[in-house]
Amino acid sequence: MRTVIVGGPRCGKSWLAADLSLNTSEGSGPLGTAQIYCGDPLSKVKEPMPTVHYLPEGLPFSGDNGAAQWIVDNWFAMPGPWVCEGHVMARALRRWMHAPEQYGSADDHFPCDRIIVLENHHPLAEVTGQQRAMHKGVMKVWSEIASYYHSITTYVEHQ
């Protein structure tokens, strides 16, 4: 299973990725462990985990050689099981959507098997104004591409 988690800061993406990583299966097989890929460089992560793979340091946030393109070229191309999470994932999915034939076969419509969208901040999280603005930006990008990925998307709203 290849899973992408979309959401802004403080939504629970890392927690969910860790939970999904330990509870993956390929249908009838035993539970396994999926690799976790975080859409932030290690220097930007408040609570890094030793088993998580982080973006390389120094990638620009946007542009043709930015983080979203790096994720498409490197992480989305890998066989599963894996979980990719981060605020940059909506932008990476948008970038992949504009040229799927460049990244996969004609039979492979999507870079992953499922997408989980975390629609709001975790209720116990302390969220700054900048983090709220970043979440709004992530959700704006997602709204532009959501219809393309609707068949593999699940929405989660914290109560």
Helices and strands as residue ranges (DSSP letters): E 2-6, H 13-22, E 35-41, G 42-44, E 52-55, H 67-74, E 82-85, H 89-97, H 100-103, E 114-118, H 129-149, G 150-152, E 153-156
